[in-house]
Structure formats: C-alpha cells, structure tokens
Amino acid sequence: MSASKSPNLREHRLGRLYPLLLEQLPKDAIITATEELHAYECDAFTTMRQLPLLTVLPDSIEQVQHVMRCCHTLDIPVVARGAGTGLTAGSMPVENGVLLGMSKFDQIHEIDPHNRTALIGPGVRNQAVTDAAAPYNLYFAPDPSSQLACSVGGNVAENAGGVHCLKYGLTVHNILELEIITIEGERITLGSAALDAAGYDLTAIMTGSEGLLGIVVAIRVKLLPKPASARVLLAAFATIEEAGTAIADIIGAGLIPAGLEMIDQTGIRAIEELMHAGYPVDAAAVIICELDGSEAEVEDELASVISILKRLNASDIQVSTNAEESRRIWAARKAAFPALARLAPDNYIMDGTIPRRALAEVWTRINELAEEYDLPVVNVFHAGDGNMHPSILFDSSDEDQHQRAFELGTRILELCVQVGGTISGEHGIGLEKINQMCLQFSSHELSQFHALKAAFDERNLLNPGKQIPTLARCAEFNAMHVHHGEMPFPHLERF
Amino acid sequence: MSASKSPNLREHRLGRLYPLLLEQLPKDAIITATEELHAYECDAFTTMRQLPLLTVLPDSIEQVQHVMRCCHTLDIPVVARGAGTGLTAGSMPVENGVLLGMSKFDQIHEIDPHNRTALIGPGVRNQAVTDAAAPYNLYFAPDPSSQLACSVGGNVAENAGGVHCLKYGLTVHNILELEIITIEGERITLGSAALDAAGYDLTAIMTGSEGLLGIVVAIRVKLLPKPASARVLLAAFATIEEAGTAIADIIGAGLIPAGLEMIDQTGIRAIEELMHAGYPVDAAAVIICELDGSEAEVEDELASVISILKRLNASDIQVSTNAEESRRIWAARKAAFPALARLAPDNYIMDGTIPRRALAEVWTRINELAEEYDLPVVNVFHAGDGNMHPSILFDSSDEDQHQRAFELGTRILELCVQVGGTISGEHGIGLEKINQMCLQFSSHELSQFHALKAAFDERNLLNPGKQIPTLARCAEFNAMHVHHGEMPFPHLERF
C-alpha cells in the first residue's frame, strides 16, 4: 500500500475539494481520516493497494451529480466502488483521487412481474435481487461466485458472469436500462424499459466499462422465470481427456445445459477439504452439469447426458434429487477460490475465455507451461462456454516465484488469444491484467478504445489508468515480451 | 428522387475520386452511369430517393480499405448498402456521396459445428446462413421477414430481429465478432471467437449503428442447435382485450415461446387474401404462438398454452402437426407487409417497442388516435416482446393525408416513449424516423451519441445525416411538436 507520493498535491486538492463537497453533502458522507480510508484501499485483488484522497458515500442521485461536478471542476480523478469484491483491482483508488462508494444505493425500487424486470440501485447485492423476485417465481440470472456479497453495480462494471451464463448470458444480456451520471454531472438514460432501444447501444458499452465511462445510479434488470425443474449432475473421470470429450459431446448433442463446469484433481481436493460436499477426491477431473426446464425436458436431457457420460467411462455419477442437493453441489463449486486460497499464500487467477473446441488443447498446453515454470496451476472453470479460470499458486514474498507467476500468467493468456479467445471472460481487466491487453489488441484497436473513452470523459478523470493501456505502455510491455519470440497480434491473421 | 443540386461539386468530386479509385479497383467495380445508379437510389423505404455520386462494388477487404482511404482523403461521404431491404432509408445515398455496395462479400468462409459459429461475409443472405448450417442441425436465429433477401451485414447495421427474437434475441445477441474497416481505412477486430471479449463492447456498439461508425467486412455469427420439436399454434379471439390478456397470461405463466405474435382483423383479412393460409377472417384478433424444445417439453407447454387460451374463449385453435404446417402459418405472417401494401398506396410502418404490460393500453390508445386522425391503422406485431408494428395506411399523393399520417405516426411513437418504450425495435432510424429520435432523447443523450460517433468518424463522413439528429434539428422539430402540449422527455422523470 502506497500513501500519496505528492503530499503537497494531496493537501492542495483536499483544501479545495472538501468545502465544495460540503455544499451539498453531509459531513458524515465524506471520509478523510487515514485509518478509515484503509477500508477502501483495495478490492478483492489485495496485492495492489492505494489510499484515496478521500471517500464519498452519497445517498442520492443529486449528490452523485454534485460529486462529479466538483471533481470535473477541480480536475480530480474519481473511482467508483460497489461492494469491493472485484478480482482485478478495478475499484482500487488512484493516488490523490476520490473514491466514490455506491453502497447507499441499495434500494430495490420496483419489481415488475408482468414485464419481468426490476428497477434497482447499483448498491443492491446480486443475491438480494433474486430474493426479492422469488415471491413472483422470478430470479436474476447472473450469479458470480461472490453473489452473496457483490453489488449489481459492480456486476455491470465488470459484465459479470457466473456458472449459469452458458445458457442465460452475461450481465449485459440481463439488463435493459441504465441511468448514469457523466463526469460533467449530467444525468442520462441508456437503453429503455422495452427489450430494445433506438440509437447506439450505450447500455452494452457501459456494461463492462469498469467505471471509465460514467457512474451508474439506477439499473433496470431483466428477471427470468424460475425453471420448474433443475437437476445438477456430478461425474468423475479418470483422465482429463475423457472429461474434455464429455464436455464436447454434451454440447455437440445440441444440449444447452444451464451450467457446465470442470474441475481438476487439485481443485477437487481443495474444495472437498473446505466444503465436504462429497466430491470424488481420486478423480482426475469432475464435471458438473445442470439441466433446467420443465420436468419432462429435464428428465429427457438428463438421460441423454448420462448416456454420454457412461460411454466415456464416467464413474461416481451423482444426480441431485432436490433443491438442497443441487445447492450443496453448487455451493462447493462456488467456494473454489476460497478453497484454493488455503493452498498457497497467493493465487493468480486467470480469466481467459477460448472457443470451446480448443479446450483440450489449451488445457494440455497449460499443464506443460506449469511444468516449465515450476508452479502449480489449478483448473476450475466454466467449460461449457470456454471461460477458463486457471489459477497459479505461488508465494508473492518470494520475488522469483512472483516473477515466474506473472510470466506464466501472461503465457497462458497469450495462448487464449492465439486460439481466437480473449484475456478476460468475466473478471475484467482493472489494473491487474492491463499489460495483457497489449497481447490482445492492435494499436489501432487500442486507439479506438481511447477515442471512445474520450467521447465520455475527455479529460480522463474516471478511473484513469485502468482497463485500457496506453500505446506507450504496450510498446514497453511488448518490447519486454518479444523475448518469448511469439507474435503479439496473431488474431489479425484470422480472416 | 433528387439529382445533385450542386452539379459543380459533383463534377469536381468525380474528377478527383474516380482516378484515385481506379488505382486499386477494376473499372467494372465502379458505376457512374446515371441509369445504372438508379438501382441504388433507395432501400425498401421507396418514398425517399437520392442518386449517389457513384457506386463502388469492392470484392476484397483491401479494396474496401482503399475506398475508405480515398473518401477520407477527399472528404467525400460514404454510405454502405447490403441487400437494400431496409425500411427506414438507412442505406439511401447522400448527395454527392459514394454508395458502397457490399453484395460481393457473399462467401461463407467457415461453419464450425463444435463452436456453433459461422464466419461469413456481410453480403451473405440471412437465409443462406441457416441453409449452410442445416447439415449440422444448426441455424442462425435472427429471422426478419425479409430473410430470404436481406444480408447479414444489413442485419448487423439495423440490429434486426424477427418473429423468434422473444426467445433467441436480436442480431446483437447472435454475433460474436466483427472485422471492420474504419473511415481511415484501418482494419480492426471487435469481439472475439469466444463468448466474451475484453475492453469496451464495440461489437454491440457497431450492431445497430446503421453504417455510421465503420464498414463491416466479416462477421462471426453464433449458430443454435435446431430444436428437436417445434409446434405453431394459431388462435382466434372475438375481442382485442381477450387476445391481449392471453399474451399476458402466457408470459405470466413463466413460458418463453419461440415466437408470440398478434394480428388484428384488418391484418388477418389482408394476409388471408394474399396467402390463403386458413387464417380466421372473422376474428377480432389472432395470436400465433410457437413453442420449441424437446418433444416432451413442447407437448407440456402446448397443453399449458391451450388451457390458457380456452379459458379466454379462444376459438379456431389450430396447432401445426408437422414442419410444413408450421411453415405455412409463419409464411403468411411474414407476408403481412406485402399484404398490407395491397390495401393502400402507402404504408407508414411504426416499429415502436414497449414494456409488455402496456400492450393493451397502447393498443386501445392507438385505435383512438387512428379515429382522431381518420386513417386506418393495422396492428401486426411481435406481442411477446412488446415490439409493435402499427401500420398507417394512406395515400402520399394526397398532401393532407400525408401530413396526417406523419403526425399520427409521431403521436404513436410518442406514446411508446411515454410508457417507457422506444421508437424503434428492429427497423432502425435511418432518415425516416430521425425526427422522432427527438421525442426519445434529451439533448445530453443526443450529445453523447454525437461524441461517440466522432470517436469513430470525426469528420462525419460515414452515412452522415442518418440515425442521430442534430440538436438544431430537434430544436426545430420540438418547437413544431410542442403544439401537442405534451412533455417531450417524460422518461427523464422515471427514476
């Protein structure tokens, strides 16, 4: 954690900003004491920390507008924060910048069962939306592992996914309308309460923009009818290859499971030790497959999946017979990252997403790279949609390990890009993966991102330095990176 | 149709552009003869016409890059055109501008059954993708009525929908990756072959941008597994209210039909006269409902829907028993607009989309407005997703009728905005609905659109004057419009 390197700038900004903020915010909505500011110095990517200039906790749209106008007038950067569960330092403060906490925007304004929508504040927890919709037999589909704690505003910022996004899409597919405040303090509406909107798709551009384009103050989410039936199946395999083929064959049979996950042996054992969910600890890999729909449909699909699994020598096939059993299987899967955290001091989680057909090839290659770099890599991932979460276990206090973990991570993401995939499926880029953006995008593409950013925030005050690297940064990173002797932009050759 | 009002400018531009184009394009890819240019003077919104300066028909990405560089260098506007089936003059040329025809980009480069994707040129016809995917039991979901003729590039430009987008989404939900050429002639990739991509969602922003941001030269679309079973049901109602309640109750029961349509009596009769599909001509309204999935699922859902329909006194319930019968019911529905074209010389088709709960209220109000303006309005629409297509029948040679039709259309779209909806669901804005954009968006919102446009096309050379009205244009339109005494931007009050 670094304190301000420019104490004079800090004092100067505080002196001007604080009285201005007080014109429309109560004193207790502004935090300046260092000991209290520590609560805001990082998100769940705790290896990067930075104290903000101050933290504001507005509780009305007008207050957010005032904060933005103050910062715009004084040229002070602003970083928005939801619940702080992000994994890529996206809501880590910037030095001498304002941290804008949106936790007080936690109201569910409306549940509309007929339109199947809910209008909520960005500080509402993901699970709270589903809970509020339950009496209408509806739910909010995105379900990141952190869903008990994470806010929907954060889900929008990162375009969060979850174990069910194979069938039900990412956050962007489950929201209709956003009310945002621009850096100038203007209030604008993106999208509409209907299923489409005229003009450019600003709702989509805002989703996943990691707080770089505007501050979300209200969200209209889609709700889905709860499927009449949902069964979760867990199957063990003696080899990785058979598990990979099972994934391919399930998809190839035209089935669209609600979730389709894969976990390797290290992952299984770590989870089982923490959660005691009955996972088969001797298997090389397990897959988890959820089927949902009408009773008849689920029975039908279950039979198809089981016949595929048996053909591929799956053992220990467990099928949930009630909601509680399903919950238990999923709860264990969702505890994967806490479980891995017990295996090593640090865990570098990749979020590369690849075309499904490349799964087996990439998995094999990752294991080879893990040997090359002499670091354990655990694979726990959303196999159905190709969203891999290889996790590199290491000890950051060992400088050599730290360096190897970083290089290995870069090689893995490079691999994802090489097969036509992407360096981030659902966790975002933040500050943690910003160099790896240089692997994926050409300078023309990065320039287009910067131009778009400038169309919303000309002076680069919103979450500056995150998500989109400067061309200079990429030149430096690629110069370093060329040592591996690989082509930085293979995807340009694809068409 | 207007010829150039500035013959000198025309000659000047032709003299500079033509030799420059010839440096990299063959002579027969450049059309300058007026009689041949007439083929490009309008899209399917034939009441607006404009001859281009010239038409180019490139057949390679390099040629498109060259055209863009030439136009950028010489400051000449460019309008891209797919199959010309658009309904809002989106691909109508601009005066003394280039018309860029993409029809030669009609190759299907790859069908990848394992990833369920196809890589195609923008000139490929919508139906051709589904035909090419059929051997793998896959299909391309967006199915606008014009799917036999329209190009997928045009689908991307307009974010096209169709009768199945209730369950399977609009074009934006069915594409993964776009290769585009910027106005500077740079080639950039948006999205990825995986299910997500890092950075801002430029794929979504490009989809529905009506050729204002870049030229699409390659598209990777998602393919879906063909459902094992699909049944189409047609039911007649003696009152509009019962039909509306049936729609609400089907959705309220937690069903998500593949398609859910509603047609009023005038629409039914026009369709039946043209198509002889067995539609019940004495009904006040019919609804068409398609259910798809596994055999068991479809039977299950069919039973639920039929019980809802019977409770609401539906008569003449027909259920297709094979693919041919389903095709017949849909073919008739898709011929609705040609059928209506036989009823009056002109047909002003609205594309307003509203939150589903407001359907009955809006329908009633539209009928009141139709009486007030003394013009027939036919309702044929995608009821399940709230995408209304009220069609105003009139004769444009009668100046008074023309004026009334335009005002009535504006009132209808205003109504859509007032209930939280949007002025366009799937047809786009083009030039035809550009004034009505002023009903929906505040000046801050329009300014944000313009800033975004400038981030891609600073000099406003790509399809200038379409889709996003200038603030001056809106000031003029709203000044005229305030006579109705209604608030122009009610949606700002919603949160």
Interface residues (C-beta under 8 A of the other chain):
Chain A: I61 H109 D112 P113 H114 N115 R116 T117 L119 N137 N159 G161 C165 G169 L170 V172 H173 E179 T182 E186 R187 I188 T189 S192 A193 A194 L195 D196 A197 A198 G199 Y200 D201 L202 A204 I205 T207 G208 S209 L213 V217 A218 P225 K226 A228 A248 I251 G252 G254 L255 I256 G293 S294 E295 A296 E297 E299 D300 E301 T353 I354 P355 R356 R357 D385 G386 N387 C416 G420 G421 T422 I423 S424 G425 E426 I429 K433 M437 Q440 F441 S442 H444 E445 Q448 F449 A451 L452 K453 A454 A455 F456 Q467 I468 H491 L492 R494 F495
Chain B: I61 H109 D112 P113 H114 N115 R116 T117 L119 N137 N159 G161 C165 G169 L170 V172 H173 E179 T182 E186 R187 I188 T189 S192 A193 A194 L195 D196 A197 A198 G199 Y200 D201 L202 A204 I205 T207 G208 S209 L213 V217 A218 P225 K226 A228 A248 I251 G252 G254 L255 I256 G293 S294 E295 A296 E297 E299 D300 E301 T353 I354 P355 R356 R357 D385 G386 N387 C416 V419 G420 G421 T422 I423 S424 G425 E426 I429 K433 M437 Q440 F441 S442 H444 E445 Q448 F449 A451 L452 K453 A454 A455 F456 Q467 I468 H491 L492 R494 F495
